[in-house]
Amino acid sequence: MRRRPRMSVRGIVLTMLAIGALAVGCRSGHAANPAPSLIGTLWRAEEIDGRGVLERPESTLAFDDARRITGHTACNRYFGELELGEGALRLKPAGTTRMACAPVVMDQESRFLAALSAATAFRIDGGKLLLLDEAGRVRVRLVPHGPRREGSSPTPGQPASSSLPLAAHAFDRDNRPSSPAGRVVARRYRVRRDYGRPPADREYSRLTVRGHDERRSSLIDRRYTARRQGVPRLR
């Protein structure tokens, strides 16, 4: 009887490498396109758990880098950790500023943070970012953040503005939103400052209202942009 020649160890290794390379090549031919990178993008919530959101204030999500997220809940700013994979992600909001807002705004904040914490996967559909939970349900639907006005948060890659965004509300004696376009008013405002600063009351001697935007110059030697949001003044 003839003995079958034994394959050397070197031959076995080379054979296994060849088989592995062939398998990888076959898979690459049928693999789906990789998911677009989210790093450096900024999004605005359009829907949370199937419900619409307030037009203002906005709930936003920014992917600052491969390990960090920031944004607005609607009332407060937040920051957190990010774990990002191919179509998978984990968002871990770690902290927020501690301002109080109108109940409807606080409700949106709670729903937004809960949805972010529950997200385990994402996909881009029609240019929108969908965050899904373990059951495959869409928890948050976001759209790319549109062009910013002066004083808003910078888009990725753009320098931050020297203006400080404010949320300012004008009220008459009956506590109703007022200040029609073009009117000069002298009134007490409840101002919610951005970037984690506490609320403050300021007496503005002159404030010219132009449509939706309200501009005030030479306040603390800086220029601010305020937006009326039509919600009850905080007490």
Residue pairs with C-beta under 8 A, 6 or more apart in sequence:
7 15
34 86
35 86
35 87
35 122
35 123
35 124
36 124
38 63
38 84
38 89
38 122
38 129
39 63
39 64
39 65
39 66
39 84
40 63
40 64
40 65
40 156
40 157
41 62
41 63
41 144
41 156
42 60
42 61
42 62
42 63
42 71
42 144
42 145
42 153
42 155
42 156
43 60
43 61
43 62
43 129
43 142
43 143
43 144
43 145
44 58
44 59
44 60
44 142
44 143
44 144
44 145
44 146
45 53
45 58
45 59
45 60
45 61
45 112
45 140
45 141
45 142
46 52
46 53
46 128
46 141
46 142
46 143
47 53
47 138
47 140
47 141
48 59
48 108
48 111
48 112
48 115
48 139
48 140
48 141
49 111
49 115
49 139
49 140
50 138
51 111
53 59
53 74
53 108
54 74
54 104
54 105
54 108
56 227
56 229
57 72
57 74
57 75
57 101
57 105
57 167
57 229
58 72
58 74
59 71
59 72
59 73
59 74
59 108
59 109
59 112
60 71
60 72
60 145
60 153
61 69
61 71
61 91
61 116
61 129
61 140
61 142
62 69
62 70
62 71
62 153
62 156
63 69
63 82
63 84
64 70
65 82
66 82
66 84
67 81
67 82
67 83
68 79
68 80
68 81
68 82
69 79
69 80
69 81
69 82
69 91
69 93
70 77
70 78
70 79
70 80
71 77
71 78
72 78
72 153
73 96
73 108
73 109
73 112
73 113
74 101
74 105
74 106
74 108
74 109
74 112
75 99
75 100
75 101
75 105
75 106
75 109
76 96
76 97
76 98
76 99
76 109
76 196
77 96
77 97
77 194
77 195
77 196
78 93
78 94
78 95
78 96
78 97
78 113
79 93
79 94
79 95
79 96
80 91
80 92
80 93
80 94
80 95
80 116
81 90
81 91
81 92
81 94
82 89
82 90
82 91
82 92
83 89
83 90
83 92
87 121
87 122
87 123
88 120
88 121
88 122
89 119
89 120
89 121
89 122
89 131
90 119
90 120
91 116
91 117
91 119
91 131
92 117
93 113
93 116
93 117
96 113
97 196
99 192
99 198
99 199
100 106
100 234
101 109
101 192
101 231
101 234
102 231
102 232
102 234
104 231
105 231
112 140
115 131
115 139
115 140
116 131
116 139
116 140
118 133
118 134
118 139
119 131
119 132
119 133
119 139
119 140
120 132
120 133
120 134
121 131
121 132
121 133
121 136
122 129
122 130
122 131
122 132
123 130
123 132
124 130
127 143
127 144
128 141
128 142
128 143
129 141
129 142
129 143
130 138
130 140
130 141
130 142
131 138
131 139
131 140
131 141
131 142
132 138
132 139
133 139
145 155
148 154
148 155
149 213
149 225
150 161
150 163
150 225
151 161
151 163
151 164
151 165
151 166
151 224
151 225
152 161
152 165
152 225
153 160
153 165
154 160
154 161
162 222
162 223
163 222
163 223
163 224
163 225
164 193
164 194
164 195
164 222
164 224
165 194
165 224
165 225
165 227
166 191
166 192
166 193
166 194
166 224
166 225
166 226
166 227
167 191
167 192
167 194
167 226
167 227
167 229
168 189
168 190
168 191
168 214
168 226
168 227
168 228
169 177
169 189
169 190
169 228
169 229
169 230
169 231
169 233
170 177
170 178
170 179
170 185
170 187
170 189
170 207
170 209
170 214
170 228
171 177
171 178
171 187
171 190
171 233
172 178
172 187
175 232
175 233
177 228
177 230
178 185
178 187
179 185
179 187
179 207
179 209
179 214
179 228
180 209
181 209
181 210
181 211
182 208
182 209
182 210
183 208
183 209
184 206
184 207
184 208
184 209
185 204
185 207
185 209
186 204
186 205
186 206
186 207
187 204
187 207
188 201
188 202
188 203
189 201
189 202
189 204
189 207
190 199
190 201
190 233
190 234
191 199
191 200
191 201
191 202
191 226
192 199
192 234
193 199
193 200
199 234
202 219
204 216
204 219
207 214
207 216
208 214
208 215
209 228
212 227
212 228
213 225
213 226
213 227
214 225
214 226
214 227
214 228
215 223
215 224
215 225
215 226
216 223
216 224
216 226
217 223
